[in-house]
Amino acid sequence: MPIKKDEFEKGRREDSLENRIENFLKESQDSAFSQSELAEVIFGKTRPPKDFIDFLVNQYPNLLQLNEAIKTLIQENKIEAKTIGGTTYYIRKK
């Protein structure tokens, strides 16, 4: 399936996880969010895992992807991270 030229130039699709995070933070530009709060917004509220295997199979892959997307956005200077009271929060750079 072909992709748009701007997707090619940016190196990511419009519906990418990075774009979803960035768009959410843009819409909520007066607030900063923790990784778990971003996960709930992006992936929806998850049920508590039944056990460790359930966590590894059903939730851990999403958290890994979210973590990588956040790292990419920080490297691209699109969002900033700040640790406050032991929790890291993310906000879109203006």
N, C-alpha and C positions, 0 to 999 in steps of 0.2 A: 504494500500500500504506500503510495507516495506521501511525502510530508511537505509542508509549506516551506518556502525559501527561508523565512525568518526562523523557523524551527531548526532548519539545517544550520544556519549561521550561529544561532544561540547554542546549538549542541544539545537541545532538548525539545521535547514535544510540548505543545501548549497545555496538555492535561497532565504534565509531569508532577510528581510529588513536590518538587521545588517550587513550581509555579503555584500549586495549590496553597502551600505554606505562605509564600510571598503575598499572594492575593488576600489570604485571610488576614495577615498582619497589616496589609495596606488598609483593608476595611476597618480594622480595629487599631488604628495607628496611635490612639491615646492610651493603649494598654500593652503590657508585656506579659508573656505567657511562658509557663514552664513546659518542659518537654512532655510531661504527662497530660497537661492541658491541651497542647497542640495535638497529641495523639488522639485524644477524645474528639476533638473537632474534626480532624482529618479522617479517622477510621471509625468514628462512632463510639459510643459507650460500650465497653466490653464487660462481659461477666467475669467474675473472679475465676481464675483457673481452678480446675478440680485437683490438679496435682502438678508436679514439676514437668512431667512429660506433656501434659495438656498445654502448659505455658510455652514450652519450647516449640510445639507444633503449631499452636494457634495464635500466639501473641508476639513471641520473640522476633519472628521475621519482619513484622511490621515495625517494631521498635528499632531494629537494625537499619531498615530502609529510612525511617524518619531521622535517625541519628546521622546517617550519611548525607541526607538532603540538607539538614541543618548545617553540617560542616561545609558543604558546597556553597550554601548561601552566605555563610560567614566569610569564606575564602573569596567569594565574588563581591564582598563588601556590600551586600544587600540587606543583611540583618546584623544586629549586634547582640552579644551575650554579656550578661552581668550576673554574678553570683551575689545573692542577697540572703542573709540568714541561712546559708547552706543550700539554697535552691538556686539553680541557674535559670534565668529568665531570658526570653528572646523578644526583640522588638525590631521592627523594620526601620532601617536607616532612612533619613529624609533626604 
